[in-house]
Amino acid sequence: MRELIQSGLDALGLAPPPRAVEQLEQYSLLLQEKNQVMNLTAITDPTEIVQLHFLDCAAILGCCNLEGRTLIDVGTGAGFPGLVLKILVPSLKLTLLDGLQKRLTWLEEVCKVLSLSDVTYCHARAEDRGHDAQYRQQFDYATARAVADLKILAELCLPFVKTGGNFLAMKTADCQQEVDASIPSIIGLGGMLMSPHQYTIPGTAIARTIIRIEKQSETPSKYPRRWTKMQNESL
């Protein structure tokens, strides 16, 4: 597995820190073990975990510099992409936000096993925590890998980002129509769409896109709205 991880990172043009490959391998083993008793991922094959989780998440580093930065991973689930990025950039100050406490409890255990520090665990819904002064407009970066429409993800994530920071949304390659439809919402939230980062996951033929949104002005205080409003009403 280490050879697969290393070759994939090489293909992405990434030079991992000394213990990163070993930590990712251990993360995979912990994920497979815990997945037997908790629904963390539908991907259980070790090769696919490396490719479809680790390398997919690592590709974010092709469009940003996270050294010494702050990042909130909104709806982190099993730690993707946040924990992978932390392993590859140890100086990253990471906050993992999720609505399920037992996932965060497991992620905290993983971080202890992997000796990862500067990780904060936030049990909350993004639409609630986005109004909390402790979190609102406090981060250089926000990430989301959740399967949701971009205009909803932007409303959930941009409130966390500082002016001058970025929201990075992980999407499929064929997302242009969704992106175009989200532009009015992005502008209304204080963001500006930047050029996307497109890549193919090493070892696969799967093309992916990272949608980059720069925070240009403060998000109006009424956002994010309640979940049902986000789903049913435009900005």
LUMVEX-522867 format. One record per residue: residue number from 1; residue in three letters; chain; x, y, z of N, C-alpha, C in turn. Coordinates in nm, 3 decimals. Layout:
! residues N
REC  resi  resn  chain      npx      npy      npz     capx     capy     capz      cpx      cpy      cpz
REC   NUM   ALA      A        X        Y        Z        X        Y        Z        X        Y        Z
...
//
This chain:
! residues 235
REC  resi  resn  chain      npx      npy      npz     capx     capy     capz      cpx      cpy      cpz
REC     1   MET      A    0.083   -0.121    0.000    0.000    0.000    0.000    0.087    0.127    0.000
REC     2   ARG      A    0.199    0.124    0.071    0.285    0.242    0.076    0.336    0.279   -0.063
REC     3   GLU      A    0.367    0.176   -0.143    0.415    0.203   -0.278    0.307    0.271   -0.362
REC     4   LEU      A    0.181    0.227   -0.345    0.070    0.286   -0.419    0.049    0.432   -0.377
REC     5   ILE      A    0.056    0.457   -0.246    0.040    0.593   -0.197    0.152    0.682   -0.251
REC     6   GLN      A    0.276    0.635   -0.239    0.390    0.715   -0.282    0.386    0.743   -0.431
REC     7   SER      A    0.356    0.642   -0.511    0.352    0.662   -0.656    0.240    0.758   -0.696
REC     8   GLY      A    0.128    0.750   -0.625    0.017    0.840   -0.653    0.051    0.984   -0.618
REC     9   LEU      A    0.117    1.005   -0.504    0.159    1.140   -0.466    0.263    1.193   -0.565
REC    10   ASP      A    0.353    1.106   -0.609    0.451    1.146   -0.711    0.381    1.193   -0.837
REC    11   ALA      A    0.278    1.118   -0.878    0.205    1.153   -1.000    0.135    1.288   -0.988
REC    12   LEU      A    0.099    1.325   -0.865    0.036    1.455   -0.841    0.139    1.566   -0.824
REC    13   GLY      A    0.268    1.529   -0.826    0.374    1.627   -0.810    0.393    1.671   -0.667
REC    14   LEU      A    0.356    1.585   -0.571    0.364    1.619   -0.429    0.480    1.546   -0.362
REC    15   ALA      A    0.550    1.618   -0.277    0.659    1.559   -0.198    0.612    1.553   -0.053
REC    16   PRO      A    0.566    1.436   -0.006    0.509    1.427    0.128    0.616    1.439    0.236
REC    17   PRO      A    0.579    1.489    0.355    0.673    1.493    0.468    0.711    1.351    0.510
REC    18   PRO      A    0.816    1.335    0.591    0.874    1.203    0.618    0.778    1.093    0.659
REC    19   ARG      A    0.682    1.121    0.748    0.597    1.014    0.801    0.463    1.002    0.731
REC    20   ALA      A    0.437    1.086    0.630    0.303    1.096    0.573    0.255    0.966    0.509
REC    21   VAL      A    0.341    0.900    0.433    0.298    0.777    0.366    0.263    0.670    0.469
REC    22   GLU      A    0.344    0.659    0.572    0.316    0.563    0.680    0.185    0.599    0.752
REC    23   GLN      A    0.163    0.728    0.777    0.041    0.772    0.845   -0.083    0.745    0.760
REC    24   LEU      A   -0.073    0.768    0.630   -0.187    0.740    0.542   -0.218    0.590    0.539
REC    25   GLU      A   -0.115    0.508    0.537   -0.138    0.364    0.541   -0.209    0.325    0.671
REC    26   GLN      A   -0.166    0.381    0.782   -0.229    0.350    0.911   -0.373    0.403    0.916
REC    27   TYR      A   -0.394    0.520    0.860   -0.529    0.577    0.850   -0.621    0.482    0.774
REC    28   SER      A   -0.571    0.427    0.664   -0.650    0.332    0.585   -0.688    0.210    0.667
REC    29   LEU      A   -0.594    0.157    0.742   -0.621    0.039    0.825   -0.723    0.070    0.934
REC    30   LEU      A   -0.710    0.187    0.996   -0.806    0.227    1.099   -0.945    0.247    1.039
REC    31   LEU      A   -0.950    0.303    0.919   -1.078    0.324    0.850   -1.145    0.191    0.818
REC    32   GLN      A   -1.068    0.096    0.766   -1.125   -0.034    0.732   -1.175   -0.106    0.857
REC    33   GLU      A   -1.101   -0.096    0.964   -1.140   -0.162    1.089   -1.269   -0.101    1.145
REC    34   LYS      A   -1.273    0.033    1.153   -1.389    0.100    1.211   -1.512    0.086    1.123
REC    35   ASN      A   -1.491    0.076    0.992   -1.603    0.068    0.899   -1.683   -0.061    0.917
REC    36   GLN      A   -1.628   -0.157    0.985   -1.700   -0.282    1.012   -1.811   -0.262    1.114
REC    37   VAL      A   -1.798   -0.158    1.197   -1.899   -0.134    1.301   -1.967    0.004    1.287
REC    38   MET      A   -1.915    0.088    1.199   -1.972    0.222    1.177   -1.967    0.252    1.028
REC    39   ASN      A   -2.075    0.308    0.976   -2.081    0.337    0.833   -2.002    0.465    0.803
REC    40   LEU      A   -1.874    0.449    0.769   -1.788    0.563    0.739   -1.768    0.582    0.589
REC    41   THR      A   -1.762    0.473    0.515   -1.738    0.482    0.371   -1.792    0.358    0.300
REC    42   ALA      A   -1.841    0.380    0.178   -1.885    0.267    0.095   -1.767    0.206    0.020
REC    43   ILE      A   -1.655    0.274    0.023   -1.533    0.227   -0.043   -1.450    0.148    0.057
REC    44   THR      A   -1.435    0.019    0.034   -1.367   -0.067    0.132   -1.243   -0.136    0.077
REC    45   ASP      A   -1.227   -0.140   -0.054   -1.108   -0.201   -0.113   -0.987   -0.112   -0.084
REC    46   PRO      A   -0.877   -0.168   -0.032   -0.760   -0.087    0.005   -0.706   -0.001   -0.109
REC    47   THR      A   -0.701   -0.056   -0.230   -0.652    0.022   -0.344   -0.745    0.140   -0.372
REC    48   GLU      A   -0.875    0.116   -0.365   -0.971    0.223   -0.392   -0.969    0.327   -0.281
REC    49   ILE      A   -0.944    0.286   -0.158   -0.932    0.384   -0.049   -0.817    0.480   -0.080
REC    50   VAL      A   -0.705    0.424   -0.124   -0.590    0.508   -0.158   -0.624    0.601   -0.274
REC    51   GLN      A   -0.680    0.545   -0.380   -0.704    0.625   -0.500   -0.822    0.721   -0.484
REC    52   LEU      A   -0.938    0.668   -0.445   -1.062    0.746   -0.448   -1.081    0.834   -0.326
REC    53   HIS      A   -1.007    0.806   -0.219   -1.010    0.894   -0.102   -0.880    0.974   -0.090
REC    54   PHE      A   -0.770    0.905   -0.064   -0.646    0.977   -0.029   -0.593    1.061   -0.145
REC    55   LEU      A   -0.577    1.001   -0.262   -0.518    1.075   -0.374   -0.614    1.181   -0.427
REC    56   ASP      A   -0.742    1.152   -0.426   -0.841    1.251   -0.467   -0.832    1.374   -0.377
REC    57   CYS      A   -0.824    1.352   -0.246   -0.813    1.464   -0.151   -0.679    1.536   -0.165
REC    58   ALA      A   -0.572    1.459   -0.183   -0.439    1.518   -0.193   -0.428    1.613   -0.312
REC    59   ALA      A   -0.508    1.590   -0.416   -0.501    1.674   -0.536   -0.534    1.820   -0.507
REC    60   ILE      A   -0.601    1.847   -0.397   -0.629    1.986   -0.358   -0.500    2.067   -0.348
REC    61   LEU      A   -0.392    2.002   -0.307   -0.266    2.073   -0.287   -0.206    2.123   -0.418
REC    62   GLY      A   -0.264    2.082   -0.529   -0.219    2.133   -0.658   -0.270    2.273   -0.689
REC    63   CYS      A   -0.361    2.326   -0.604   -0.415    2.460   -0.634   -0.412    2.554   -0.514
REC    64   CYS      A   -0.339    2.517   -0.408   -0.332    2.606   -0.292   -0.209    2.573   -0.207
REC    65   ASN      A   -0.168    2.668   -0.126   -0.058    2.648   -0.031   -0.116    2.653    0.110
REC    66   LEU      A   -0.117    2.540    0.177   -0.180    2.531    0.309   -0.080    2.543    0.424
REC    67   GLU      A    0.046    2.565    0.395    0.147    2.574    0.500    0.112    2.685    0.600
REC    68   GLY      A    0.094    2.645    0.727    0.068    2.741    0.833   -0.068    2.808    0.827
REC    69   ARG      A   -0.156    2.760    0.740   -0.288    2.822    0.724   -0.392    2.755    0.813
REC    70   THR      A   -0.510    2.819    0.819   -0.624    2.763    0.891   -0.726    2.712    0.790
REC    71   LEU      A   -0.784    2.595    0.818   -0.880    2.535    0.726   -0.990    2.468    0.805
REC    72   ILE      A   -1.114    2.489    0.763   -1.228    2.416    0.820   -1.284    2.324    0.713
REC    73   ASP      A   -1.297    2.197    0.750   -1.352    2.096    0.659   -1.497    2.073    0.698
REC    74   VAL      A   -1.588    2.122    0.615   -1.730    2.125    0.648   -1.796    1.994    0.604
REC    75   GLY      A   -1.856    1.923    0.700   -1.914    1.792    0.673   -1.806    1.691    0.645
REC    76   THR      A   -1.709    1.682    0.736   -1.587    1.605    0.711   -1.609    1.455    0.698
REC    77   GLY      A   -1.714    1.402    0.759   -1.741    1.257    0.747   -1.629    1.175    0.807
REC    78   ALA      A   -1.564    1.095    0.724   -1.453    1.011    0.771   -1.319    1.083    0.766
REC    79   GLY      A   -1.324    1.218    0.751   -1.203    1.297    0.753   -1.155    1.343    0.617
REC    80   PHE      A   -1.244    1.341    0.518   -1.205    1.377    0.381   -1.268    1.509    0.339
REC    81   PRO      A   -1.185    1.602    0.290   -1.041    1.591    0.266   -0.951    1.634    0.381
REC    82   GLY      A   -1.011    1.689    0.488   -0.933    1.758    0.590   -0.817    1.681    0.650
REC    83   LEU      A   -0.842    1.556    0.691   -0.738    1.481    0.760   -0.625    1.440    0.665
REC    84   VAL      A   -0.658    1.411    0.542   -0.554    1.381    0.443   -0.464    1.503    0.423
REC    85   LEU      A   -0.524    1.621    0.414   -0.447    1.744    0.396   -0.358    1.770    0.518
REC    86   LYS      A   -0.409    1.744    0.637   -0.330    1.763    0.759   -0.209    1.671    0.762
REC    87   ILE      A   -0.227    1.548    0.720   -0.115    1.453    0.716   -0.008    1.500    0.618
REC    88   LEU      A   -0.051    1.554    0.506    0.043    1.598    0.403    0.102    1.736    0.430
REC    89   VAL      A    0.032    1.815    0.512    0.081    1.950    0.549    0.070    1.962    0.701
REC    90   PRO      A    0.168    1.912    0.776    0.157    1.908    0.922    0.137    2.044    0.988
REC    91   SER      A    0.181    2.154    0.924    0.166    2.287    0.985    0.025    2.343    0.970
REC    92   LEU      A   -0.061    2.274    0.895   -0.199    2.319    0.877   -0.274    2.315    1.010
REC    93   LYS      A   -0.346    2.423    1.039   -0.432    2.428    1.158   -0.573    2.391    1.112
REC    94   LEU      A   -0.617    2.272    1.151   -0.737    2.210    1.094   -0.853    2.207    1.191
REC    95   THR      A   -0.972    2.241    1.141   -1.096    2.221    1.214   -1.184    2.126    1.135
REC    96   LEU      A   -1.229    2.020    1.200   -1.318    1.921    1.139   -1.459    1.943    1.192
REC    97   LEU      A   -1.551    1.977    1.103   -1.690    2.003    1.143   -1.778    1.892    1.089
REC    98   ASP      A   -1.860    1.836    1.177   -1.953    1.731    1.133   -2.074    1.729    1.226
REC    99   GLY      A   -2.186    1.686    1.171   -2.309    1.681    1.249   -2.324    1.556    1.334
REC   100   LEU      A   -2.231    1.459    1.321   -2.240    1.334    1.394   -2.122    1.322    1.491
REC   101   GLN      A   -2.151    1.323    1.619   -2.045    1.322    1.720   -1.961    1.196    1.715
REC   102   LYS      A   -2.021    1.082    1.686   -1.942    0.959    1.690   -1.837    0.955    1.580
REC   103   ARG      A   -1.862    1.023    1.469   -1.757    1.033    1.367   -1.642    1.117    1.417
REC   104   LEU      A   -1.673    1.228    1.483   -1.568    1.315    1.536   -1.489    1.246    1.646
REC   105   THR      A   -1.557    1.168    1.729   -1.488    1.093    1.834   -1.388    0.997    1.774
REC   106   TRP      A   -1.429    0.929    1.666   -1.337    0.838    1.599   -1.221    0.914    1.536
REC   107   LEU      A   -1.248    1.027    1.472   -1.142    1.106    1.411   -1.042    1.156    1.515
REC   108   GLU      A   -1.090    1.190    1.632   -0.999    1.231    1.740   -0.908    1.115    1.780
REC   109   GLU      A   -0.965    0.994    1.785   -0.884    0.876    1.815   -0.778    0.854    1.707
REC   110   VAL      A   -0.818    0.871    1.581   -0.724    0.855    1.470   -0.609    0.954    1.482
REC   111   CYS      A   -0.640    1.079    1.513   -0.537    1.182    1.525   -0.440    1.151    1.639
REC   112   LYS      A   -0.490    1.092    1.746   -0.402    1.053    1.856   -0.309    0.941    1.813
REC   113   VAL      A   -0.362    0.843    1.744   -0.279    0.731    1.696   -0.172    0.782    1.599
REC   114   LEU      A   -0.209    0.877    1.514   -0.117    0.928    1.413   -0.030    1.044    1.463
REC   115   SER      A   -0.048    1.081    1.591    0.029    1.190    1.654    0.011    1.323    1.581
REC   116   LEU      A   -0.113    1.353    1.543   -0.144    1.479    1.476   -0.194    1.580    1.579
REC   117   SER      A   -0.136    1.701    1.576   -0.178    1.807    1.667   -0.239    1.922    1.588
REC   118   ASP      A   -0.287    2.023    1.661   -0.351    2.139    1.598   -0.473    2.098    1.517
REC   119   VAL      A   -0.553    2.006    1.573   -0.680    1.967    1.510   -0.792    1.995    1.610
REC   120   THR      A   -0.895    2.066    1.565   -1.011    2.098    1.647   -1.132    2.023    1.592
REC   121   TYR      A   -1.217    1.976    1.682   -1.334    1.895    1.642   -1.460    1.972    1.679
REC   122   CYS      A   -1.544    1.998    1.581   -1.663    2.079    1.602   -1.787    1.999    1.565
REC   123   HIS      A   -1.866    1.967    1.668   -1.991    1.894    1.647   -2.104    1.995    1.630
REC   124   ALA      A   -2.147    2.014    1.505   -2.250    2.114    1.477   -2.297    2.100    1.334
REC   125   ARG      A   -2.411    2.166    1.308   -2.455    2.183    1.171   -2.390    2.311    1.118
REC   126   ALA      A   -2.347    2.307    0.995   -2.275    2.421    0.937   -2.361    2.547    0.938
REC   127   GLU      A   -2.491    2.534    0.913   -2.576    2.652    0.908   -2.592    2.719    1.044
REC   128   ASP      A   -2.568    2.643    1.152   -2.569    2.701    1.287   -2.433    2.762    1.321
REC   129   ARG      A   -2.328    2.686    1.301   -2.194    2.733    1.341   -2.147    2.849    1.254
REC   130   GLY      A   -2.203    2.861    1.134   -2.165    2.972    1.047   -2.203    3.109    1.101
REC   131   HIS      A   -2.290    3.114    1.202   -2.328    3.240    1.267   -2.252    3.263    1.397
REC   132   ASP      A   -2.169    3.170    1.436   -2.094    3.178    1.562   -1.967    3.262    1.539
REC   133   ALA      A   -1.951    3.368    1.617   -1.836    3.459    1.598   -1.702    3.388    1.613
REC   134   GLN      A   -1.700    3.278    1.687   -1.575    3.203    1.705   -1.531    3.135    1.574
REC   135   TYR      A   -1.626    3.113    1.484   -1.598    3.042    1.359   -1.620    3.128    1.235
REC   136   ARG      A   -1.710    3.223    1.242   -1.746    3.300    1.124   -1.630    3.388    1.077
REC   137   GLN      A   -1.594    3.375    0.949   -1.487    3.454    0.886   -1.355    3.442    0.961
REC   138   GLN      A   -1.324    3.321    1.007   -1.203    3.296    1.085   -1.101    3.210    1.012
REC   139   PHE      A   -1.131    3.162    0.892   -1.045    3.061    0.828   -0.991    3.109    0.693
REC   140   ASP      A   -0.866    3.069    0.666   -0.808    3.098    0.535   -0.875    3.015    0.426
REC   141   TYR      A   -0.913    2.894    0.462   -0.974    2.802    0.365   -1.092    2.729    0.428
REC   142   ALA      A   -1.191    2.699    0.345   -1.296    2.603    0.379   -1.299    2.500    0.267
REC   143   THR      A   -1.321    2.375    0.303   -1.334    2.269    0.203   -1.465    2.195    0.225
REC   144   ALA      A   -1.513    2.134    0.117   -1.632    2.050    0.126   -1.624    1.944    0.017
REC   145   ARG      A   -1.651    1.822    0.056   -1.655    1.711   -0.039   -1.796    1.652   -0.046
REC   146   ALA      A   -1.888    1.718    0.023   -2.025    1.668    0.033   -2.095    1.668   -0.102
REC   147   VAL      A   -2.188    1.574   -0.118   -2.268    1.568   -0.240   -2.388    1.661   -0.221
REC   148   ALA      A   -2.369    1.786   -0.261   -2.475    1.886   -0.253   -2.450    1.988   -0.363
REC   149   ASP      A   -2.556    2.058   -0.401   -2.543    2.160   -0.505   -2.446    2.269   -0.462
REC   150   LEU      A   -2.369    2.320   -0.556   -2.265    2.418   -0.525   -2.320    2.543   -0.459
REC   151   LYS      A   -2.440    2.589   -0.502   -2.492    2.711   -0.441   -2.525    2.690   -0.293
REC   152   ILE      A   -2.564    2.568   -0.255   -2.588    2.537   -0.115   -2.455    2.526   -0.040
REC   153   LEU      A   -2.358    2.457   -0.100   -2.226    2.445   -0.036   -2.163    2.582   -0.015
REC   154   ALA      A   -2.178    2.671   -0.113   -2.121    2.805   -0.099   -2.185    2.880    0.017
REC   155   GLU      A   -2.316    2.866    0.033   -2.383    2.934    0.144   -2.342    2.877    0.279
REC   156   LEU      A   -2.316    2.748    0.282   -2.273    2.685    0.407   -2.128    2.718    0.441
REC   157   CYS      A   -2.043    2.730    0.339   -1.898    2.737    0.364   -1.839    2.877    0.359
REC   158   LEU      A   -1.885    2.963    0.270   -1.824    3.096    0.259   -1.833    3.179    0.387
REC   159   PRO      A   -1.938    3.166    0.469   -1.938    3.243    0.594   -1.819    3.214    0.686
REC   160   PHE      A   -1.759    3.097    0.674   -1.645    3.062    0.759   -1.514    3.127    0.711
REC   161   VAL      A   -1.512    3.172    0.586   -1.386    3.213    0.523   -1.358    3.361    0.544
REC   162   LYS      A   -1.233    3.394    0.574   -1.189    3.532    0.586   -1.195    3.600    0.448
REC   163   THR      A   -1.209    3.732    0.447   -1.193    3.805    0.323   -1.051    3.783    0.271
REC   164   GLY      A   -1.040    3.744    0.146   -0.910    3.711    0.088   -0.881    3.562    0.091
REC   165   GLY      A   -0.963    3.486    0.164   -0.947    3.341    0.171   -1.021    3.271    0.058
REC   166   ASN      A   -1.027    3.138    0.067   -1.085    3.060   -0.043   -1.172    2.945    0.008
REC   167   PHE      A   -1.278    2.919   -0.067   -1.359    2.799   -0.049   -1.327    2.705   -0.164
REC   168   LEU      A   -1.293    2.580   -0.133   -1.258    2.480   -0.231   -1.361    2.368   -0.227
REC   169   ALA      A   -1.436    2.353   -0.335   -1.542    2.251   -0.342   -1.497    2.141   -0.437
REC   170   MET      A   -1.502    2.017   -0.391   -1.461    1.902   -0.471   -1.581    1.852   -0.552
REC   171   LYS      A   -1.565    1.851   -0.685   -1.676    1.818   -0.774   -1.632    1.722   -0.884
REC   172   THR      A   -1.730    1.665   -0.952   -1.701    1.581   -1.069   -1.659    1.671   -1.184
REC   173   ALA      A   -1.607    1.609   -1.290   -1.558    1.687   -1.403   -1.672    1.756   -1.480
REC   174   ASP      A   -1.791    1.694   -1.481   -1.903    1.746   -1.560   -1.996    1.835   -1.477
REC   175   CYS      A   -1.939    1.935   -1.412   -2.018    2.017   -1.318   -2.042    2.158   -1.370
REC   176   GLN      A   -2.011    2.186   -1.496   -2.015    2.324   -1.545   -2.154    2.387   -1.535
REC   177   GLN      A   -2.257    2.309   -1.566   -2.392    2.364   -1.557   -2.426    2.403   -1.414
REC   178   GLU      A   -2.388    2.319   -1.319   -2.410    2.348   -1.177   -2.332    2.473   -1.136
REC   179   VAL      A   -2.209    2.485   -1.182   -2.126    2.601   -1.149   -2.190    2.728   -1.205
REC   180   ASP      A   -2.231    2.725   -1.330   -2.291    2.843   -1.392   -2.416    2.888   -1.316
REC   181   ALA      A   -2.498    2.792   -1.274   -2.622    2.825   -1.203   -2.595    2.883   -1.064
REC   182   SER      A   -2.476    2.856   -1.009   -2.445    2.901   -0.872   -2.382    3.041   -0.867
REC   183   ILE      A   -2.345    3.098   -0.981   -2.271    3.224   -0.982   -2.345    3.338   -0.911
REC   184   PRO      A   -2.476    3.359   -0.933   -2.544    3.466   -0.859   -2.537    3.448   -0.707
REC   185   SER      A   -2.549    3.325   -0.661   -2.541    3.298   -0.517   -2.401    3.327   -0.466
REC   186   ILE      A   -2.299    3.284   -0.539   -2.161    3.306   -0.498   -2.132    3.455   -0.484
REC   187   ILE      A   -2.177    3.533   -0.581   -2.155    3.678   -0.576   -2.229    3.739   -0.458
REC   188   GLY      A   -2.354    3.695   -0.435   -2.433    3.746   -0.323   -2.375    3.713   -0.187
REC   189   LEU      A   -2.293    3.610   -0.181   -2.229    3.569   -0.055   -2.092    3.632   -0.036
REC   190   GLY      A   -2.051    3.717   -0.129   -1.922    3.784   -0.118   -1.808    3.713   -0.188
REC   191   GLY      A   -1.841    3.615   -0.272   -1.737    3.537   -0.336   -1.721    3.569   -0.484
REC   192   MET      A   -1.610    3.521   -0.539   -1.586    3.532   -0.683   -1.529    3.400   -0.733
REC   193   LEU      A   -1.589    3.351   -0.840   -1.545    3.225   -0.899   -1.409    3.243   -0.965
REC   194   MET      A   -1.314    3.155   -0.930   -1.181    3.156   -0.990   -1.170    3.041   -1.090
REC   195   SER      A   -1.059    3.033   -1.160   -1.041    2.923   -1.256   -1.037    2.790   -1.180
REC   196   PRO      A   -1.103    2.687   -1.231   -1.107    2.558   -1.161   -0.974    2.485   -1.172
REC   197   HIS      A   -0.954    2.392   -1.081   -0.836    2.304   -1.085   -0.885    2.166   -1.128
REC   198   GLN      A   -0.842    2.122   -1.245   -0.887    1.995   -1.300   -0.775    1.892   -1.296
REC   199   TYR      A   -0.810    1.769   -1.267   -0.708    1.664   -1.255   -0.773    1.528   -1.277
REC   200   THR      A   -0.689    1.429   -1.299   -0.732    1.290   -1.304   -0.670    1.218   -1.186
REC   201   ILE      A   -0.749    1.141   -1.114   -0.696    1.068   -0.998   -0.592    0.967   -1.045
REC   202   PRO      A   -0.471    0.973   -0.992   -0.366    0.880   -1.035   -0.410    0.734   -1.024
REC   203   GLY      A   -0.376    0.657   -1.127   -0.410    0.515   -1.130   -0.550    0.487   -1.179
REC   204   THR      A   -0.626    0.592   -1.213   -0.763    0.576   -1.260   -0.784    0.662   -1.385
REC   205   ALA      A   -0.902    0.651   -1.442   -0.941    0.739   -1.552   -1.044    0.841   -1.506
REC   206   ILE      A   -1.055    0.859   -1.374   -1.158    0.946   -1.317   -1.110    1.091   -1.316
REC   207   ALA      A   -1.182    1.176   -1.389   -1.151    1.318   -1.395   -1.232    1.392   -1.289
REC   208   ARG      A   -1.165    1.485   -1.222   -1.230    1.559   -1.113   -1.200    1.708   -1.127
REC   209   THR      A   -1.277    1.788   -1.058   -1.259    1.934   -1.061   -1.269    1.989   -0.920
REC   210   ILE      A   -1.181    2.081   -0.888   -1.192    2.158   -0.764   -1.238    2.298   -0.803
REC   211   ILE      A   -1.355    2.335   -0.754   -1.409    2.468   -0.780   -1.351    2.562   -0.676
REC   212   ARG      A   -1.286    2.668   -0.723   -1.220    2.763   -0.633   -1.301    2.893   -0.628
REC   213   ILE      A   -1.336    2.933   -0.507   -1.411    3.056   -0.488   -1.334    3.145   -0.391
REC   214   GLU      A   -1.298    3.263   -0.435   -1.226    3.357   -0.349   -1.324    3.446   -0.275
REC   215   LYS      A   -1.301    3.465   -0.146   -1.387    3.551   -0.065   -1.340    3.696   -0.083
REC   216   GLN      A   -1.420    3.778   -0.147   -1.381    3.915   -0.177   -1.440    4.018   -0.082
REC   217   SER      A   -1.549    3.984   -0.018   -1.610    4.075    0.079   -1.685    3.994    0.182
REC   218   GLU      A   -1.718    4.056    0.294   -1.787    3.983    0.401   -1.922    3.930    0.354
REC   219   THR      A   -1.953    3.810    0.398   -2.083    3.751    0.368   -2.190    3.824    0.449
REC   220   PRO      A   -2.300    3.867    0.387   -2.407    3.932    0.463   -2.451    3.847    0.582
REC   221   SER      A   -2.483    3.914    0.691   -2.504    3.847    0.820   -2.621    3.749    0.820
REC   222   LYS      A   -2.716    3.763    0.727   -2.831    3.672    0.727   -2.797    3.534    0.673
REC   223   TYR      A   -2.678    3.517    0.616   -2.638    3.388    0.562   -2.537    3.322    0.654
REC   224   PRO      A   -2.542    3.188    0.667   -2.631    3.094    0.599   -2.772    3.092    0.659
REC   225   ARG      A   -2.868    3.060    0.574   -3.006    3.048    0.617   -3.032    2.906    0.667
REC   226   ARG      A   -3.153    2.882    0.711   -3.191    2.747    0.753   -3.186    2.654    0.631
REC   227   TRP      A   -3.166    2.525    0.656   -3.146    2.427    0.549   -3.261    2.426    0.448
REC   228   THR      A   -3.385    2.428    0.496   -3.500    2.423    0.405   -3.506    2.547    0.316
REC   229   LYS      A   -3.467    2.662    0.370   -3.466    2.784    0.290   -3.358    2.776    0.182
REC   230   MET      A   -3.244    2.724    0.217   -3.137    2.709    0.119   -3.181    2.621    0.003
REC   231   GLN      A   -3.254    2.516    0.037   -3.298    2.421   -0.066   -3.408    2.478   -0.154
REC   232   ASN      A   -3.494    2.559   -0.095   -3.617    2.599   -0.166   -3.620    2.743   -0.215
REC   233   GLU      A   -3.530    2.829   -0.165   -3.536    2.970   -0.201   -3.398    3.018   -0.246
REC   234   SER      A   -3.394    3.088   -0.358   -3.269    3.147   -0.405   -3.229    3.264   -0.315
REC   235   LEU      A   -3.101    3.304   -0.324   -3.055    3.419   -0.245   -3.133    3.543   -0.283
//
